[in-house]
Amino acid sequence: MKKQTHNPDIVKNISSSKSCDCDSENDCPYNVKDECNLNKVNCYLVNHNKNEKKSKYNSKFLLVGILGLFFYLIFSVLSKDPKCEFPYSMLIYNLLIGICLSFFAGVIVAFVVDIPTRLKEYEDSFIDALSSNRYIKKLDENRLTQLRKDITSQLHKKDVPFMAKGLIDIDEAICDLLRKPYYSRYRHSIICSNIADNPDYIKKEHSVEYKLINPYGSNKTAKTFISFNTLIMMENSVDETEYTNSLNLKVFCSTDNLEEIDITDEIEFIISDLDNEIEFYNKKIVVQAKHKKLSNIIDGYRIDFNDNLRVRMYYTIIINKNDVCFTERLRYPTKNFRLDYSHKDPNVKLHGQIFGTGIKQSDISIKYNDKNNLSLETYDWLLPENGVIVVS
């Protein structure tokens, strides 16, 4: 199947300053260009100083050339005049003629080659070579990573000798997130309802949709797992097979902008015991690929992709009515997250909050459409293990 063309959004940070409106030396309030913070592309002062400086150099070179040519003619005439002969006269005249020719030739070369400009260019190139960091573009990923760690450590240790090493490790851990996939958006909708023939339980209908981006693009394949870990309280009398069949799992995915496919038949729910029973919970529901053998560590259904991965997932969970707290933690950094949580029972009152590292109140939105219906959304990054909590 032919792959669709993907045009990712490109954000360009263009740094520009206001252009100077002065077009004459009298209008310009600055004496030297370094005092001016405006855009100097068409600056009169810069161009004027350059032209004035070049004009001074040209006048001096022209004067030297004229004097050289003038004395060359004089010494040439004197060398041929018998009246001007004296001991070693020819040697002295030839020496002076040679010096005059050197001055004259030097001026010609200076005009043709523009020596002052060339010297300035060589100086700028040499300084640029010493101060440039272009060499880092030639380093491979491992050497760049090590260089970043060394710089991070040095940056924090310099002048701060008692900085805790654990904080430096956190800095490096956050930098490592830049090399892993991230959610450009993540949507989760939950609709709760009472069960008429079983008042001790509540039905939760989940709808999850997200787009995962590989920061490497086509340069390196990324892998992820469609999985989740839901804790429940299950009585011993409940048939696990019957329970998993009632979850109504549906999963659709699209990799690298290809056509969406249904992978529901390749995935199954598994119910397992908790290592340590928690209050209100004694079981956990996880997802795995049907063709995988059961093991102590269940990753889920693996998907490899280059550019992006889109997933839509629908399932239903039956929980005990005493389980009044819902928590969702994100697996990857998330640029935009939204949870819509509602309960069909008008007597239920919901409370929700977003928790995360470094988030500000201005970056989040918590809207109560009614006491039994709320929406929580973030407009800035949430880090892994950040998320939301809803209490009913």
Buried (B, 14 or more C-beta within 10 A) or exposed (E): EEEEEEEEEEEEEEEEEEEBEBEEEEEBEBEEBEEBEBEBEEBBBBEBBEEEEEEEBBEEBEEBBEBBBEBBEBBEEBBEEEEEEEEEEEEBBEEBBEBBBEBBEBBEEBEEEBBBEEEEEEEEEEEEEEEEEEEEEEEEEEEEBEEBBEEBBEEBEEEEEEBEEEEBEEBEEEEEBEEBBBBBBBBBBBBBEBEEEEEEBBBBBBBBBBBBBBEBBEEEEBEBBBBBEBBBBBEEEEEBEEBBEEBEBBBBBBBBEBEEEEBBEEBBBEBEEEEEEEEBBBBBBBBBBEEEEEEEEBBBBEBEBBBBBBBBBBBEBBBBBEBBEBEBEBBBBBBBBBBBBBBEEEEBBBEBEBEBEEBEEEBBEBEEEEEBBBBBBBBBBBBBEBBBBBEB
